[in-house]
Amino acid sequence: ALQKEQKHLSESNDDANVKSYNELLAERVAQNWSRPPSARAGMVAVFNIDMLPNGQVIGVTLAKSSGNYAFDNAAEQAIRKVERFVEIKDVPIDVFERSFRHFQFSFNPEDLRQ
């Protein structure tokens, strides 16, 4: 029972760490984003991202379009400009493999007009 409890606590901690790293990734992408004039609030583009354990982005593909080519393209370029999410190297390898080797990233900036 103690081992089950420790495993559950460890997984809960891993989930919290994944969430904070996802937020950090979103912040890094947003810093590199050039907002196109046609971008509006509520637009979301979803990307599949492939990453190495050192944080290097090796693949970015659009999984779900926002419906606006300029928005999608600007978001993809912002992800590619980051090149390497250096903070990922601090993630335990089992958590990296489960959550960051291949993952979906929703780009949904908060600074858009209605």
DSSP file with accessible surface (Angstrom, degrees, kcal/mol):
  #  RESIDUE AA STRUCTURE BP1 BP2  ACC     N-H-->O    O-->H-N    N-H-->O    O-->H-N    TCO  KAPPA ALPHA  PHI   PSI    X-CA   Y-CA   Z-CA
    1    1 A A     >        0   0  116      0, 0.0     4,-2.3     0, 0.0     5,-0.2   0.000 360.0 360.0 360.0 -38.4    0.0    0.0    0.0
    2    2 A L  H  >  +     0   0  122      1,-0.2     4,-2.8     2,-0.2     5,-0.2   0.917 360.0  50.1 -64.5 -40.8    2.9    2.3    0.8
    3    3 A Q  H  > S+     0   0  162      1,-0.2     4,-2.6     2,-0.2    -1,-0.2   0.907 110.4  49.9 -64.0 -40.8    4.5    1.7   -2.6
    4    4 A K  H  > S+     0   0  169      2,-0.2     4,-2.5     1,-0.2    -1,-0.2   0.914 111.8  48.7 -62.1 -42.3    1.1    2.4   -4.3
    5    5 A E  H  X S+     0   0  116     -4,-2.3     4,-2.6     2,-0.2    -2,-0.2   0.927 112.2  47.9 -63.5 -45.2    0.8    5.7   -2.3
    6    6 A Q  H  X S+     0   0  113     -4,-2.8     4,-2.6     2,-0.2    -2,-0.2   0.908 112.0  49.9 -63.5 -40.0    4.4    6.7   -3.2
    7    7 A K  H  X S+     0   0  133     -4,-2.6     4,-2.7     2,-0.2     5,-0.2   0.932 111.1  49.1 -63.8 -43.3    3.8    5.9   -6.9
    8    8 A H  H  X S+     0   0  116     -4,-2.5     4,-2.5     2,-0.2    -2,-0.2   0.925 112.3  47.8 -62.1 -44.8    0.6    7.9   -6.9
    9    9 A L  H  X S+     0   0   98     -4,-2.6     4,-2.4     2,-0.2    -1,-0.2   0.909 112.0  50.3 -62.4 -41.1    2.4   10.9   -5.2
   10   10 A S  H  X S+     0   0   63     -4,-2.6     4,-2.6     2,-0.2    -2,-0.2   0.927 111.4  47.7 -63.6 -43.5    5.2   10.7   -7.7
   11   11 A E  H  X S+     0   0   81     -4,-2.7     4,-2.6     2,-0.2    -2,-0.2   0.899 111.1  51.3 -65.9 -38.4    2.8   10.6  -10.6
   12   12 A S  H  X S+     0   0   53     -4,-2.5     4,-2.0     2,-0.2    -1,-0.2   0.918 111.4  47.8 -63.5 -41.7    0.9   13.6   -9.2
   13   13 A N  H  X S+     0   0   94     -4,-2.4     4,-2.4     2,-0.2    -2,-0.2   0.913 110.9  51.2 -64.4 -42.3    4.2   15.5   -8.9
   14   14 A D  H  X S+     0   0   16     -4,-2.6     4,-2.7     1,-0.2    -2,-0.2   0.915 108.6  52.0 -60.8 -42.3    5.1   14.5  -12.4
   15   15 A D  H  X S+     0   0  102     -4,-2.6     4,-2.3     1,-0.2    -1,-0.2   0.911 110.1  48.6 -61.6 -41.3    1.8   15.8  -13.7
   16   16 A A  H  X S+     0   0   56     -4,-2.0     4,-2.2     2,-0.2    -1,-0.2   0.910 112.0  48.9 -65.5 -40.9    2.3   19.1  -11.9
   17   17 A N  H  X S+     0   0   58     -4,-2.4     4,-2.6     2,-0.2    -2,-0.2   0.907 109.5  51.9 -64.9 -41.8    5.8   19.4  -13.4
   18   18 A V  H  X S+     0   0   19     -4,-2.7     4,-2.8     1,-0.2    -2,-0.2   0.930 109.4  50.6 -60.2 -43.9    4.5   18.6  -16.9
   19   19 A K  H  X S+     0   0  132     -4,-2.3     4,-2.2     1,-0.2    -2,-0.2   0.930 111.2  47.3 -61.1 -44.4    1.9   21.4  -16.5
   20   20 A S  H  X S+     0   0   55     -4,-2.2     4,-2.1     1,-0.2    -1,-0.2   0.898 113.0  48.8 -67.3 -36.6    4.5   23.9  -15.4
   21   21 A Y  H  X S+     0   0   45     -4,-2.6     4,-2.7     2,-0.2    -1,-0.2   0.900 109.3  52.9 -68.1 -37.4    6.8   22.9  -18.3
   22   22 A N  H  X S+     0   0   61     -4,-2.8     4,-2.4     2,-0.2    -2,-0.2   0.907 109.6  48.9 -61.6 -41.0    3.9   23.2  -20.7
   23   23 A E  H  X S+     0   0  111     -4,-2.2     4,-2.2     2,-0.2    -2,-0.2   0.904 110.9  50.1 -64.6 -40.4    3.2   26.7  -19.4
   24   24 A L  H  X S+     0   0   44     -4,-2.1     4,-2.6     2,-0.2    -2,-0.2   0.921 110.0  50.3 -63.7 -42.4    6.9   27.6  -19.8
   25   25 A L  H  X S+     0   0    3     -4,-2.7     4,-2.5     1,-0.2     5,-0.2   0.928 109.8  50.7 -61.0 -44.3    6.9   26.3  -23.4
   26   26 A A  H  X S+     0   0   41     -4,-2.4     4,-2.6     1,-0.2    -1,-0.2   0.904 110.6  49.8 -61.2 -40.1    3.8   28.4  -24.2
   27   27 A E  H  X S+     0   0  110     -4,-2.2     4,-1.9     2,-0.2    -2,-0.2   0.927 110.1  49.6 -65.1 -43.0    5.5   31.4  -22.8
   28   28 A R  H  X S+     0   0   46     -4,-2.6     4,-0.8     2,-0.2    -2,-0.2   0.905 112.8  47.1 -64.1 -40.3    8.7   30.8  -24.8
   29   29 A V  H >< S+     0   0    0     -4,-2.5     3,-1.1     1,-0.2     4,-0.5   0.939 109.5  53.7 -66.2 -44.4    6.7   30.4  -28.0
   30   30 A A  H >< S+     0   0   49     -4,-2.6     3,-1.1     1,-0.3    -1,-0.2   0.860 102.7  58.3 -59.9 -35.2    4.6   33.5  -27.3
   31   31 A Q  H 3< S+     0   0  127     -4,-1.9    -1,-0.3     1,-0.2    -2,-0.2   0.790 110.2  43.7 -64.4 -27.2    7.8   35.6  -26.9
   32   32 A N  T << S+     0   0   52     -3,-1.1     2,-0.4    -4,-0.8    -1,-0.2   0.398  91.9 110.9 -97.0   1.4    8.8   34.6  -30.4
   33   33 A W    <   -     0   0   26     -3,-1.1     2,-0.7    -4,-0.5    42,-0.1  -0.615  51.2-159.2 -88.0 132.8    5.4   35.2  -32.0
   34   34 A S        -     0   0   85     -2,-0.4    44,-0.1    40,-0.2    43,-0.1  -0.939  25.6-132.7-105.9 110.4    4.7   38.0  -34.4
   35   35 A R        -     0   0   98     -2,-0.7    36,-0.1     1,-0.1    35,-0.0  -0.462  15.3-137.1 -69.7 121.9    1.0   38.5  -34.3
   36   36 A P    >   -     0   0   15      0, 0.0     3,-1.9     0, 0.0    -1,-0.1  -0.469  21.2-115.9 -73.7 151.2   -0.5   38.8  -37.8
   37   37 A P  T 3  S+     0   0  106      0, 0.0    -2,-0.1     0, 0.0    34,-0.0   0.792 113.6  57.7 -58.3 -27.1   -3.1   41.6  -38.3
   38   38 A S  T 3  S+     0   0   47      2,-0.0     2,-0.1    30,-0.0    33,-0.1   0.540  78.8 115.7 -83.9  -4.6   -5.9   39.0  -39.0
   39   39 A A    <   -     0   0    0     -3,-1.9    74,-0.4    31,-0.1     2,-0.3  -0.419  44.0-177.2 -69.5 135.9   -5.4   37.2  -35.7
   40   40 A R    >   -     0   0   96     72,-0.1     3,-1.7    -2,-0.1    74,-0.2  -0.931  34.5 -81.9-131.7 158.8   -8.4   37.4  -33.4
   41   41 A A  T 3  S+     0   0   34     72,-3.9     3,-0.1    -2,-0.3    69,-0.1  -0.229 112.4  33.6 -57.2 143.3   -9.3   36.2  -29.9
   42   42 A G  T 3  S+     0   0   65      1,-0.3     2,-0.3    67,-0.3    -1,-0.2   0.280  80.9 134.7  92.9 -10.4  -10.4   32.6  -29.7
   43   43 A M    <   +     0   0   33     -3,-1.7     2,-0.4    66,-0.1    -1,-0.3  -0.555  29.5 179.4 -73.7 135.7   -8.1   31.4  -32.5
   44   44 A V        -     0   0   51     -2,-0.3     2,-0.4    64,-0.1    64,-0.2  -0.996  13.4-168.7-138.8 131.0   -6.2   28.2  -31.6
   45   45 A A  E     -A  107   0A   0     62,-1.8    62,-3.5    -2,-0.4     2,-0.5  -0.973  12.1-151.2-117.4 135.8   -3.8   26.2  -33.6
   46   46 A V  E     -AB 106  64A  17     18,-2.5    17,-3.0    -2,-0.4    18,-2.1  -0.930  14.9-171.9-111.6 129.9   -2.7   22.7  -32.5
   47   47 A F  E     -AB 105  62A   0     58,-2.8    58,-2.9    -2,-0.5     2,-0.5  -0.913  23.2-135.2-121.1 145.7    0.7   21.4  -33.4
   48   48 A N  E     -AB 104  61A  59     13,-3.1    13,-2.3    -2,-0.4     2,-0.4  -0.888  30.5-166.2 -92.8 127.2    2.4   18.0  -33.0
   49   49 A I  E     -AB 103  60A   1     54,-3.1    54,-2.3    -2,-0.5     2,-0.4  -0.959  12.3-160.5-120.5 134.9    6.0   18.6  -31.7
   50   50 A D  E     +AB 102  59A  53      9,-2.3     8,-2.7    -2,-0.4     9,-1.4  -0.947  19.7 179.2-111.5 134.9    8.8   16.1  -31.7
   51   51 A M  E     - B   0  57A   0     50,-2.2     6,-0.2    -2,-0.4    49,-0.1  -0.968  24.9-130.3-139.1 149.2   11.7   16.9  -29.3
   52   52 A L    >   -     0   0   52      4,-2.4     3,-2.7    -2,-0.3     4,-0.0  -0.589  39.5-103.1 -89.7 160.5   15.0   15.4  -28.2
   53   53 A P  T 3  S+     0   0   52      0, 0.0    38,-0.2     0, 0.0    -1,-0.1   0.751 121.8  61.5 -58.3 -21.5   15.8   14.9  -24.5
   54   54 A N  T 3  S-     0   0   65      2,-0.1    35,-0.3    36,-0.1    34,-0.1   0.456 123.1-105.3 -83.9   2.6   18.1   18.0  -24.7
   55   55 A G    <   +     0   0    0     -3,-2.7    30,-2.7     1,-0.3     2,-0.3   0.409  69.9 148.5  92.9  -1.1   15.1   20.1  -25.7
   56   56 A Q  B     -C   84   0B  75     28,-0.3    -4,-2.4    30,-0.1     2,-0.5  -0.508  46.5-132.1 -71.9 128.3   15.9   20.5  -29.4
   57   57 A V  E     +B   51   0A  20     26,-2.9    -6,-0.2    -2,-0.3     3,-0.1  -0.704  31.9 170.1 -79.5 121.7   12.7   20.7  -31.5
   58   58 A I  E     +     0   0A  95     -8,-2.7     2,-0.3    -2,-0.5    -7,-0.2   0.497  61.9  25.2-112.8  -6.2   13.1   18.3  -34.4
   59   59 A G  E     +B   50   0A  14     -9,-1.4    -9,-2.3     2,-0.0     2,-0.4  -0.946  50.8 177.9-160.5 136.5    9.7   18.4  -35.8
   60   60 A V  E     +B   49   0A   4     -2,-0.3     2,-0.4   -11,-0.2   -11,-0.2  -0.969  13.4 168.5-138.5 119.7    6.7   20.7  -35.9
   61   61 A T  E     -B   48   0A  80    -13,-2.3   -13,-3.1    -2,-0.4     2,-0.5  -0.996  37.8-114.9-133.3 142.4    3.5   19.8  -37.9
   62   62 A L  E     +B   47   0A  72     -2,-0.4   -15,-0.3   -15,-0.2     3,-0.2  -0.612  32.2 174.5 -74.3 121.4    0.1   21.5  -37.8
   63   63 A A  E    S+     0   0A  46    -17,-3.0     2,-0.3    -2,-0.5   -16,-0.2   0.782  72.5  13.4 -96.5 -35.3   -2.4   19.0  -36.4
   64   64 A K  E    S-B   46   0A 145    -18,-2.1   -18,-2.5     0, 0.0    -1,-0.3  -0.934  77.6-136.4-147.3 120.5   -5.5   21.4  -36.3
   65   65 A S        -     0   0   57     -2,-0.3   -21,-0.1   -20,-0.2   -20,-0.1  -0.370  10.7-138.4 -75.3 151.3   -5.7   24.7  -38.0
   66   66 A S        -     0   0   28      2,-0.3    -1,-0.1    -2,-0.1   -22,-0.1   0.578  51.7-108.4 -77.4 -13.3   -7.1   27.8  -36.4
   67   67 A G  S    S+     0   0   72      1,-0.1     2,-0.5   -24,-0.1   -22,-0.1   0.396  97.1  94.2  95.9  -0.1   -8.8   28.5  -39.8
   68   68 A N     >  -     0   0   31      1,-0.1     4,-2.6     2,-0.0    -2,-0.3  -0.954  60.7-158.7-129.9 111.8   -6.5   31.3  -40.5
   69   69 A Y  H  > S+     0   0  180     -2,-0.5     4,-3.0     1,-0.2     5,-0.2   0.896  93.4  51.3 -58.1 -44.0   -3.3   30.6  -42.5
   70   70 A A  H  > S+     0   0   38      1,-0.2     4,-2.5     2,-0.2    -1,-0.2   0.911 111.7  47.6 -62.9 -41.5   -1.4   33.7  -41.3
   71   71 A F  H  > S+     0   0    0      2,-0.2     4,-2.4     1,-0.2    -2,-0.2   0.950 114.2  46.2 -62.4 -50.1   -2.1   32.8  -37.6
   72   72 A D  H  X S+     0   0   10     -4,-2.6     4,-2.5     1,-0.2    -2,-0.2   0.921 114.4  47.8 -59.9 -45.3   -1.1   29.1  -38.1
   73   73 A N  H  X S+     0   0   62     -4,-3.0     4,-2.5    -5,-0.2    -1,-0.2   0.913 111.7  49.3 -64.5 -43.6    2.0   30.1  -40.0
   74   74 A A  H  X S+     0   0   19     -4,-2.5     4,-2.0    -5,-0.2   -40,-0.2   0.900 111.8  49.7 -63.5 -39.1    3.1   32.7  -37.4
   75   75 A A  H  X S+     0   0    0     -4,-2.4     4,-2.1     2,-0.2    -2,-0.2   0.933 110.7  49.1 -66.0 -44.4    2.5   30.2  -34.6
   76   76 A E  H  X S+     0   0   44     -4,-2.5     4,-2.5     1,-0.2    -2,-0.2   0.924 111.0  50.1 -61.6 -43.3    4.6   27.5  -36.4
   77   77 A Q  H  X S+     0   0   85     -4,-2.5     4,-2.3     1,-0.2    -1,-0.2   0.889 108.0  53.8 -62.9 -37.0    7.4   30.0  -37.0
   78   78 A A  H  X S+     0   0    1     -4,-2.0     4,-1.0     2,-0.2    -1,-0.2   0.905 109.6  47.8 -64.6 -39.5    7.4   31.0  -33.3
   79   79 A I  H >X S+     0   0    0     -4,-2.1     4,-0.9     1,-0.2     3,-0.7   0.947 112.7  48.4 -65.1 -46.6    7.8   27.3  -32.3
   80   80 A R  H 3< S+     0   0  103     -4,-2.5     3,-0.4     1,-0.2    -2,-0.2   0.853 104.4  60.4 -64.3 -33.2   10.6   26.8  -34.7
   81   81 A K  H 3< S+     0   0  113     -4,-2.3    -1,-0.2     1,-0.2    -2,-0.2   0.811  95.7  61.2 -65.2 -29.1   12.4   30.0  -33.5
   82   82 A V  H << S+     0   0   11     -4,-1.0     2,-3.7    -3,-0.7    -1,-0.2   0.902  75.6 173.1 -63.7 -36.8   12.7   28.6  -30.0
   83   83 A E     <  +     0   0  138     -4,-0.9   -26,-2.9    -3,-0.4     2,-0.4  -0.146  62.4  31.8  61.6 -50.9   14.8   25.8  -31.5
   84   84 A R  B     -C   56   0B  94     -2,-3.7     2,-1.3   -28,-0.3   -28,-0.3  -0.964  61.4-154.6-142.9 122.8   15.6   24.3  -28.1
   85   85 A F    >   -     0   0    1    -30,-2.7     3,-2.0    -2,-0.4     4,-0.4  -0.743  20.3-174.1 -90.8  85.0   13.6   24.3  -24.9
   86   86 A V  G >  S+     0   0   66     -2,-1.3     3,-1.3     1,-0.3     4,-0.2   0.784  74.2  68.1 -58.4 -27.0   16.7   24.1  -22.6
   87   87 A E  G >  S+     0   0   50      1,-0.3     3,-1.8     2,-0.2    -1,-0.3   0.774  84.1  73.3 -64.8 -23.2   14.5   23.7  -19.5
   88   88 A I  G X  S+     0   0    1     -3,-2.0     3,-2.3     1,-0.3    -1,-0.3   0.800  78.6  74.1 -64.0 -26.1   13.4   20.2  -20.7
   89   89 A K  G <  S+     0   0  131     -3,-1.3    -1,-0.3    -4,-0.4    -2,-0.2   0.758  90.5  59.5 -60.9 -19.7   16.8   18.7  -19.9
   90   90 A D  G <  S+     0   0  103     -3,-1.8    -1,-0.3    -4,-0.2    -2,-0.2   0.548  83.0 101.3 -84.7  -6.7   15.8   18.9  -16.2
   91   91 A V  S <  S-     0   0   14     -3,-2.3     5,-0.1    -4,-0.2    -3,-0.0  -0.610  86.9-105.2 -79.8 132.6   12.8   16.7  -16.7
   92   92 A P     >  -     0   0   63      0, 0.0     4,-2.7     0, 0.0     3,-0.4  -0.305  31.9-118.1 -54.5 142.7   13.3   13.0  -15.6
   93   93 A I  H  > S+     0   0  103      1,-0.2     4,-2.9     2,-0.2     5,-0.2   0.849 112.5  53.5 -59.1 -36.3   13.8   10.9  -18.7
   94   94 A D  H  > S+     0   0   89      2,-0.2     4,-1.8     1,-0.2    -1,-0.2   0.914 111.9  45.5 -67.3 -36.7   10.7    8.7  -18.0
   95   95 A V  H  > S+     0   0    2     -3,-0.4     4,-2.7     2,-0.2     5,-0.4   0.917 112.7  51.7 -69.6 -40.5    8.5   11.9  -17.8
   96   96 A F  H  X>S+     0   0    3     -4,-2.7     4,-3.1     1,-0.2     5,-1.8   0.948 110.3  47.8 -58.9 -49.8   10.2   13.3  -20.9
   97   97 A E  H  <5S+     0   0   88     -4,-2.9     5,-0.3     1,-0.2    -1,-0.2   0.891 117.6  42.4 -60.3 -38.3    9.4   10.1  -22.9
   98   98 A R  H  <5S+     0   0  131     -4,-1.8    -1,-0.2    -5,-0.2    -2,-0.2   0.855 131.7  18.1 -77.1 -34.5    5.8   10.1  -21.7
   99   99 A S  H  <5S+     0   0   28     -4,-2.7    -3,-0.2    -5,-0.1    -2,-0.2   0.645 130.6  25.7-117.6 -18.8    5.0   13.8  -22.1
  100  100 A F  T  <5S+     0   0    0     -4,-3.1     3,-0.3    -5,-0.4   -49,-0.3   0.578  92.3  80.6-129.4 -14.9    7.5   15.6  -24.3
  101  101 A R  S   <S+     0   0   57     -5,-1.8   -50,-2.2     1,-0.3     2,-0.4   0.964 120.6   3.1 -58.8 -51.1    9.2   13.3  -26.9
  102  102 A H  E    S+A   50   0A 128     -5,-0.3    -1,-0.3   -52,-0.2     2,-0.3  -0.972  93.1 149.3-133.7 117.4    6.0   13.6  -29.1
  103  103 A F  E     -A   49   0A  22    -54,-2.3   -54,-3.1    -2,-0.4     2,-0.4  -0.971  43.8-113.1-148.6 162.6    3.3   15.9  -27.8
  104  104 A Q  E     -A   48   0A 123     -2,-0.3     2,-0.5   -56,-0.2   -56,-0.2  -0.834  26.2-164.3 -98.7 137.9    0.5   18.2  -28.9
  105  105 A F  E     -A   47   0A  13    -58,-2.9   -58,-2.8    -2,-0.4     2,-0.6  -0.989   7.1-152.3-124.7 121.7    0.9   21.9  -28.2
  106  106 A S  E     -A   46   0A  71     -2,-0.5     2,-0.7   -60,-0.2   -60,-0.2  -0.867   7.9-152.8 -96.0 119.7   -2.1   24.2  -28.4
  107  107 A F  E     +A   45   0A   6    -62,-3.5   -62,-1.8    -2,-0.6   -32,-0.1  -0.846  31.7 152.4 -94.9 114.4   -1.1   27.8  -29.4
  108  108 A N        -     0   0   92     -2,-0.7   -64,-0.1   -64,-0.2    -2,-0.1  -0.632  26.3-161.0-143.8  74.6   -3.8   30.1  -27.9
  109  109 A P        -     0   0   15      0, 0.0     3,-0.4     0, 0.0   -67,-0.3  -0.280  11.3-148.7 -65.8 148.1   -2.3   33.5  -27.2
  110  110 A E  S    S+     0   0  195      1,-0.2   -69,-0.1   -69,-0.1     0, 0.0   0.505  82.3  76.7 -94.2  -4.9   -4.2   35.7  -24.7
  111  111 A D        +     0   0  104    -71,-0.0     2,-0.3     2,-0.0    -1,-0.2   0.095  68.4 121.5 -96.2  24.9   -3.3   39.1  -26.2
  112  112 A L        -     0   0   19     -3,-0.4   -72,-0.1   -72,-0.1     2,-0.1  -0.623  59.6-121.8 -94.5 147.8   -5.7   39.0  -29.2
  113  113 A R              0   0  127    -74,-0.4   -72,-3.9    -2,-0.3    -1,-0.1  -0.414 360.0 360.0 -76.5 159.5   -8.4   41.4  -30.1
  114  114 A Q              0   0  190    -74,-0.2    -1,-0.1    -2,-0.1   -72,-0.0  -0.043 360.0 360.0 -70.9 360.0  -12.0   40.3  -30.4
